[in-house]
């Protein structure tokens, strides 16, 4: 069959005025050129009708994800299979009289087929990565890391197969030789291998994904993850600077991922206000009467007064402050804050909401708010936190309390000499 095809091509060349002989180099060259022209025409027809038709159908479809394959030119790269495969089938047949040239073209075209296949697969993987980005899948799964991992394995396998084809040896021969070079590769590419292994761990354990807010003070990173690869993690800090963190650093060092906070729907406020100890004291009857009109204390005061009265009924000389139980301004202030925060529209009622007194220090008695806002957006969170503490500082005098602060220049200036 091979001889018949070559004879027919030789006869055709003779019929158009070319003195062709089956073993003539000029005849062989002309036949190769004809095969290349036929391959080019086949690629044109495939691209013009098949690929164009497929792209047209995809663009008119209702779904959007398939348009990504068109934008990455996946089908254009697949169309290259037609001319290369055609040449791989025909050229060795027409070169039967030139064994060396036939072997060269046969191996070269087979290697080219592998290259075309890998190139098309890479385009498809890039499209998958973009689709995951559009559908926000990469916020849960680091798809790009897996895509790069698959690309790396495909590149290594493809390179070994191409070398095996060109050298006319089994690919198993080259795979067995990888073990010998492993030690040298690990020594030369130590950092790359560490990053590669760490990238797999990050991807498999979902430690960090694109869109997460992470904080890593060692590298000056505090912002949103914009890209996760097998070797590096790219972070855009809130000041718009870019920090590149090695993937193995995220595995070996500590970092904080705020994504759990974002997903929970609540963001913590843990801040104290220091009360001047000298301003703490018992409430008078007039103070109780005045504070009884405060909405947040209308339930607390009657119940606590009844409880104190019951306790003091069995105490001798309970009217003395030192003997019985009596309301203090700081205790009433804590009860007010608890009721105020429970009624606040921006606090998360399904999470911890607590006002507590910490151990006294040289700066006074800390009253700490341990609460969560129901808005995790940074700007809104800061605004809610500031509004709450603005209110707290402003109402302290209503309870006869003062916030502690270090003396300033105006404090010393107010002192009059004797």
C-alpha positions in Angstrom: 0.0 0.0 0.0 2.9 2.3 0.8 4.5 1.7 -2.6 1.2 2.2 -4.4 0.7 5.6 -2.8 4.2 6.8 -3.7 3.8 5.4 -7.3 0.5 7.3 -7.7 2.1 10.5 -6.5 5.0 10.0 -8.8 2.7 9.4 -11.7 0.7 12.5 -10.9 3.9 14.6 -10.9 4.9 13.1 -14.3 1.5 14.0 -15.7 1.9 17.6 -14.8 5.3 17.8 -16.6 7.7 17.0 -13.8 10.2 14.2 -14.6 9.7 12.3 -11.4 11.4 9.2 -10.2 10.4 7.3 -7.1 13.9 7.6 -5.5 14.6 11.1 -6.8 15.3 13.6 -4.0 13.6 16.4 -5.9 10.5 14.2 -6.3 10.6 13.5 -2.6 10.9 17.2 -1.7 8.0 18.1 -4.0 5.9 15.3 -2.4 6.7 16.6 1.1 5.7 20.2 0.1 2.5 18.9 -1.4 1.8 17.0 1.9 2.4 20.2 3.8 0.1 22.2 1.6 -2.6 19.5 2.1 -2.1 19.7 5.9 -2.4 23.5 5.8 -5.6 23.2 3.8 -7.0 20.6 6.3 -6.1 22.9 9.2 -7.8 25.9 7.4 -11.0 23.9 6.7 -11.1 22.5 10.3 -10.6 25.9 11.8 -12.9 27.7 9.4 -15.9 25.3 9.6 -15.5 23.0 12.6 -13.9 25.3 15.2 -15.8 28.3 14.1 -19.1 26.4 14.2 -18.3 25.1 17.7 -17.4 28.5 19.0 -20.5 30.0 17.5 -22.7 27.4 19.2 -21.0 28.1 22.5 -21.3 31.8 22.3 -25.1 31.5 21.6 -25.6 29.1 24.5 -27.3 30.2 27.7 -24.5 29.2 30.0 -21.4 31.4 30.5 -18.7 29.0 31.7 -18.2 27.5 28.2 -17.3 30.9 26.8 -14.0 30.7 28.8 -12.9 27.7 26.7 -13.4 29.9 23.6 -11.4 32.8 25.1 -8.5 30.5 25.8 -8.5 29.1 22.3 -8.9 25.5 23.4 -10.6 24.4 20.2 -8.1 26.2 18.0 -5.3 24.2 19.7 -7.2 21.0 19.3 -7.6 21.8 15.6 -3.8 21.4 15.2 -4.3 17.7 15.7 -5.7 17.4 12.2 -2.7 18.6 10.1 -0.1 17.0 12.4 -1.9 13.7 12.5 -2.4 13.8 8.7 1.3 14.4 8.2 2.2 11.7 10.7 0.2 9.2 8.7 1.1 10.2 5.2 4.7 11.4 5.3 6.3 8.1 6.4 4.3 6.4 3.6 5.7 8.7 0.9 9.2 8.5 2.2 9.6 4.7 2.0 12.6 5.1 -0.4 14.4 7.3 2.1 14.5 5.4 5.4 16.6 7.9 7.3 14.4 10.8 6.3 11.3 8.8 7.0 12.5 7.9 10.5 13.3 11.6 11.2 9.9 12.8 10.1 8.1 10.0 11.9 9.7 10.7 15.2 9.5 14.4 14.8 5.8 14.4 14.0 5.1 11.9 16.9 6.8 14.3 19.3 4.9 17.2 17.8 1.7 15.3 18.5 2.6 15.0 22.1 3.5 18.8 22.2 0.1 19.7 20.6 -1.8 17.5 23.1 0.0 19.1 26.1 -0.5 22.6 24.7 -4.3 21.9 24.3 -4.5 20.4 27.8 -2.8 23.5 29.3 -5.3 25.8 27.6 -8.1 23.6 29.0 -6.7 23.7 32.5 -6.3 27.5 32.3 -10.0 27.7 31.3 -10.9 25.5 34.3 -9.0 27.9 36.6 -10.8 30.9 35.2 -14.2 29.2 35.5 -13.4 28.4 39.2 -12.5 32.1 39.7 -15.8 33.2 38.1 -17.9 30.8 40.2 -15.9 31.6 43.3 -15.0 28.0 43.8 -11.4 29.0 44.4 -12.5 30.7 47.7 -13.2 27.2 49.0 -10.6 25.2 47.0 -7.3 26.5 45.8 -7.9 25.4 42.2 -4.9 27.2 40.8 -2.5 25.2 42.9 -4.1 21.9 41.7 -4.0 23.2 38.1 -0.3 24.0 38.4 0.4 20.6 39.9 -1.3 18.8 37.0 0.6 21.0 34.6 3.9 20.2 36.2 3.2 16.4 36.1 2.0 16.7 32.5 5.1 18.6 31.5 7.4 16.1 33.1 5.6 13.1 31.6 5.4 14.8 28.2 9.1 15.7 28.2 10.0 12.2 29.0 7.7 10.8 26.3 9.2 13.2 23.7 12.7 12.3 24.6 11.8 8.6 24.4 10.3 9.1 21.0 13.2 11.0 19.6 15.8 8.6 21.0 13.6 5.5 20.1 13.7 4.1 23.6 11.0 3.1 26.0 9.7 5.8 28.4 10.2 3.3 31.2 13.9 3.6 30.7 13.9 7.3 31.4 11.4 7.0 34.4 13.8 4.5 36.0 16.6 7.0 35.6 14.8 9.6 37.6 15.7 7.9 40.9 19.4 8.4 40.2 19.0 12.1 39.7 16.7 12.7 42.7 19.5 13.5 45.1 21.0 16.1 42.8 17.6 17.6 42.0 16.8 17.9 45.7 20.1 19.7 46.4 19.9 22.2 43.5 16.2 22.9 43.8 15.7 22.7 47.5 13.7 25.9 47.9 11.5 25.1 44.9 10.8 21.6 46.2 9.9 22.9 49.7 7.5 25.4 48.1 6.1 22.7 46.0 5.4 20.3 48.9 4.0 23.2 51.0 1.8 24.3 48.2 0.3 20.8 48.1 -0.3 20.9 51.8 -1.9 24.3 51.6 -4.2 23.1 48.8 -5.1 19.7 50.4 -5.8 21.2 53.9 -7.5 24.3 52.5 -5.3 26.4 54.9 -5.6 29.5 52.7 -7.6 30.3 49.5 -7.9 33.2 47.2 -10.0 36.0 48.8 -9.1 35.1 52.4 -7.9 37.8 54.7 -4.6 36.7 56.3 -2.2 38.4 58.7 1.4 37.3 58.9 3.5 39.9 60.8 6.8 38.2 60.1 6.4 39.1 56.4 4.5 42.3 56.9 1.4 40.8 55.3 -2.0 42.0 56.4 -4.6 41.9 53.6 -6.4 39.9 51.0 -5.0 36.9 49.2 -5.1 37.6 45.5 -3.3 34.5 44.2 -2.3 31.1 45.5 0.3 29.1 43.6 2.4 26.0 44.4 5.4 28.1 45.5 4.1 31.5 46.6 1.0 33.2 48.0 0.4 36.8 46.9 -1.2 39.2 49.4 -2.5 42.6 48.7 -2.2 44.5 51.9 -4.8 47.1 53.0 -2.3 49.9 52.2 -2.3 48.5 48.6 1.2 47.2 48.8 1.9 43.6 47.6 3.6 40.9 49.7 4.8 37.7 48.3 5.0 34.9 50.9 6.8 31.6 50.2 4.3 28.7 50.4 6.5 26.8 52.8 6.5 29.8 55.3 2.7 29.4 55.7 3.2 25.8 56.7 6.2 26.2 59.0 5.3 29.6 60.6 2.2 30.9 62.3 -0.3 33.1 60.5 -3.8 34.3 61.2 -6.6 33.6 58.7 -9.6 35.9 59.3 -11.8 34.0 56.8 -13.6 32.1 59.6 -14.6 35.4 61.1 -16.1 36.5 57.8 -18.0 33.3 57.3 -19.4 33.3 60.9 -21.1 36.7 60.3 -19.7 38.2 63.5 -16.5 40.1 64.3 -15.2 40.5 67.8 -14.8 43.6 69.9 -12.5 43.1 72.8 -11.7 46.5 74.3 -11.5 47.9 77.8 -12.2 51.2 79.4 -10.2 52.0 82.6 -12.2 53.5 85.4 -10.5 55.8 87.9 -10.7 53.9 91.2 -11.2 57.1 93.2 -14.5 57.7 91.4 -16.0 54.4 92.5 -18.6 54.5 95.3 -22.1 53.7 96.5 -25.2 55.1 94.9 -27.3 57.5 96.9 -31.1 57.5 97.0 -31.2 60.4 94.6 -28.8 58.6 92.3 -31.1 55.5 92.3 -34.1 57.6 91.6 -32.5 59.4 88.7 -31.0 56.2 87.2 -34.4 54.5 87.6 -35.6 56.6 84.6 -32.9 55.2 82.3 -34.6 52.7 79.9 -31.8 50.2 80.1 -32.0 50.1 83.9 -35.8 50.0 84.3 -35.8 46.2 84.7 -32.5 45.8 86.5 -32.9 48.3 89.3 -36.2 47.1 90.8 -35.1 43.5 90.7 -31.7 44.2 92.2 -33.1 46.5 94.9 -35.6 43.8 95.9 -32.8 41.3 96.1 -30.6 43.5 98.2 -33.5 44.4 100.5 -34.2 40.7 101.1 -30.6 40.1 101.9 -30.3 43.1 104.2 -33.5 42.1 106.2 -31.5 39.7 108.3 -28.5 41.9 108.7 -28.1 44.1 111.9 -27.4 47.7 111.2 -27.8 47.2 107.5 -28.1 50.9 107.0 -24.4 51.2 107.5 -22.7 50.8 104.1 -20.1 48.5 105.6 -22.6 46.0 106.9 -25.2 45.3 104.2 -25.3 45.1 100.5 -25.7 48.3 98.6 -25.6 49.4 94.9 -22.4 50.7 93.6 -22.0 53.0 90.6 -19.5 50.7 88.8 -21.8 47.6 89.3 -24.8 49.6 88.0 -22.7 50.8 85.1 -21.8 47.2 84.1 -25.5 46.3 84.3 -26.3 49.2 82.1 -23.7 48.3 79.5 -24.9 44.7 79.4 -28.5 45.8 78.7 -27.4 48.5 76.3 -25.4 46.1 74.2 -28.1 43.4 74.2 -30.5 46.0 72.8 -28.0 47.4 70.3 -29.0 46.7 66.7 -25.4 46.0 65.5 -24.4 43.4 68.1 -24.5 39.7 67.2 -27.0 38.1 69.6 -26.0 34.5 68.7 -22.4 35.0 69.9 -20.7 35.9 73.2 -22.0 39.2 74.6 -20.4 40.0 77.9 -19.3 43.0 80.0 -16.7 42.0 82.6 -14.5 43.6 85.2 -10.8 42.7 85.0 -8.1 42.8 87.6 -7.3 46.4 88.7 -4.0 47.9 87.5 -2.0 51.1 88.0 -4.3 52.6 85.3 -7.5 51.8 87.2 -10.1 49.1 87.0 -10.6 47.8 83.4 -14.2 47.2 82.3 -13.9 45.1 79.2 -16.5 44.6 76.4 -16.3 41.1 74.9 -18.9 41.2 72.1 -19.3 40.5 68.4 -20.8 42.8 65.8 -23.2 41.5 63.2 -21.3 43.2 60.4 -17.9 41.9 59.4 -17.0 44.6 56.9 -14.0 46.4 58.2 -15.2 50.0 57.7 -18.6 49.2 59.3 -17.0 47.3 62.1 -14.7 50.2 63.0 -17.7 52.6 62.9 -19.8 50.4 65.2 -17.0 50.0 67.7 -16.3 53.8 67.8 -20.0 54.6 68.2 -20.3 52.2 71.2 -17.2 53.7 73.0 -18.2 57.2 72.2 -21.4 56.6 74.1 -19.6 54.9 77.0 -17.2 57.8 77.5 -20.0 60.3 77.3 -22.3 58.6 79.9 -19.6 57.9 82.6 -20.4 61.1 84.5 -24.1 60.0 84.8 -22.8 57.2 87.1 -20.3 59.4 88.9 -17.4 57.6 87.2 -14.3 58.9 85.5 -12.1 57.3 82.9 -8.5 57.0 83.9 -5.8 58.7 81.9 -2.2 59.9 82.5 -1.9 63.5 83.5 -1.4 65.9 80.5 0.0 69.4 80.2 -3.3 71.0 80.9 -3.7 69.0 84.1 -0.4 70.3 85.4 -1.2 73.8 84.2 -4.4 73.8 86.3 -2.4 73.2 89.5 -2.1 76.5 91.5 1.0 77.2 93.5 0.6 77.5 97.2 
